[in-house]
Amino acid sequence: MSLQAALANSDPKVAQLVLAATREGQVLVGEGDNLKKEVEEWISKINNGKLVEEANLKELDSLLVPKTYLAGSVLTAADVALYGALHPIYSKFSPAQYYALPSVTRYFNHIQSNASVRSASGDDFPELHFDLENAPKVERTTEPPKRKEKAPAAEKTATPPAESKADATPAPEKSEKPQKKEKKEKKKEAAPEAGSTKDAGNKKGGNKAPAAADDGEPVPSMIDLRVGHIVDVIKHPDADGLYVEQIDLGEETGPRTVVSGLVNYIPIEQMRDKYLVAVCNLKPANMRGVKSFAMVLCATSKDGKEGGIELIQPPAGSKPGDRVYFEGEEYENATPLPQLNPKKKIFEAIQPGFITLDSKEAAWVNPTTNQLSSMIIRSPAVQSIRSFSTTARVCKTISIIGREPIKIPPSVQITTSPTNVTVSGPLGLTSIPLKPYMKLEMSPQSTLSVSVETPKEKEQRQMWGTTRTLISNAVIGMTEGFSVPLYLVGVGYKAALENDPRGTSGGGSGQRLFLKLGHSHPIYVPVPPHIKVEVPTPTKIVLSCTDKQLLGLFAAKIREFRKPEPYKGKGVFIGNETIRIKSVKKK
């Protein structure tokens, strides 16, 4: 079902607003079939009318508490439709009424501030202003923390044995004062030992512990990776997708209990008696009633989880408890943290750098230096051996973009020379300059591989990825070409394509763009010969070219005449460009 079909039963003004904001269904309809379906379901609910009835606004307010947008994490046509349906109601509300719906008010004000919504609203949906500064604060009650009563306190409140009042009354006062003095003396004695200066104990915070070892940039050496051996594995009694394993990690306390979500990817027969690599210093977590004390490290196929998941296996001869680390002196000699702080997201920051090389070797790429470090295992018997591959590494540095091969279609011909590479295809011919250290190799599978002589040198590593991208763009440009739309947002803004009176004398194509962008005069932009321009509507320009760089430069030149401004959202927008609207300055 299309967006127009979903809006068939909507209010005509709301439908017109949604179509204007989505540019007749070209944008804001959701990426992917699932999100598009969800957007259409929300529009159907809004058309029903019950969602925005005043009696049901409290329910809508509860629904919007955790949400910024109705469907997904970006603005969609469903949000524009809900805004249009709420506008007549909110235009009649008094401050007390919209104060009673804080989540709906916050959502409504956020949607109406969007540039696409504001430019499409017109006179039917004027911007509403809310007095949010004087809004009452939302009271959030939390349960008081439970404190355990100390045993000595219970003894004091117990009924004392029968004795005279004169003897019983002063007894607690005499016994409390010496206790307080003893505590103060202990603190004073401990202060010089903890602090490094004489007055450290007298200053506030002088007795604080030194800075934690997890301060600074996350590095792999903070993670405690060890070889483990699965001694027992069963399916989780309360979860169909979880295994409960007993993994021997070489500890005196015995095997650890680990919960893994691998039921749908690895059969239980392949899990039994397996050697693996485990992350051992994560904070224990409850998984459906079973506490997990580690995490199993796995490798995923390039096609995602559906393509397959495998356990990372240490080499033969490894023993439970052997430490696993990454190449490099700064990693090999460092001690992992006792426990990773979940608030600092250390593992989450390092994990995206984990990769599996073509040699099936586990490695980590430093995102800052782009340096690659392979996994190594250390055992008591052998000081250090390479752990997950016997393939020797030529260098430790690599370009993730540059190493990817380029697929060459049958209609494209590649001609190389020491100084440049020529790409010819159905749409023309282009040439890319090459540095002396660049190497190109064509494989029988019609793929082009790019490499450099010395990857350790920074310049060569940088040009490696750049050259590969330029060649790939040239191949796409000579077969499919590139195109980019430009949108003119603003009252009276329009564009037209007309013949240039100068013809081709100035090196142009004989055409020019006529633009009205809110200036006192029209703007004429000559069209270069390598650019193809189409104006399907007065507010939309489509540029096409075989050269991605030249296309971007010409689009940027047009945008310079009226850049998008952040107060009314007017200007020339390239593609899916968006801008965050600022609130109007109050005098």
Secondary structure by P-SEA (a helix, b strand, c coil): cccccccccccaaaaaaaaaaaccccccccccaaaaaaaaaaaaaaaacccccccaaaaaaaaaccccccccccccaaaaaaaaaaaaaaaaccaaaaaacaaaaaaaaaaaacaaaaaaccccccbbbbcccccccbbbbbccbbbbbcaaaaaaaccccccccccccaaaaaaaaaaaaaaaaaaaaacccccccccccccccccccccccccccccccccbbbbbbbcccccccccccbbbbbccccccccbbbbbbccccccccccccbbbbbbbccccccccccccccbbbbbcccccccccccccccccccccccbbbbbccccccccccccccccccccccccccccccccccccccccccccbbbbbbbbcccccccccccccccccccccccccbbbbbcccbbbbbcccccccccccbbbbbbbcccbbbbbccccbbbbbbcccccaaaaaaaaaaaaaaaaaaaaacbbbbbbbbbbccccbbbbbbbccccccccccbbbbbbccccbbbbbbbcccbbbbbccccbbbbbcccaaaaaaaaaaaaaacccccccccccccccbbbbbbccccc
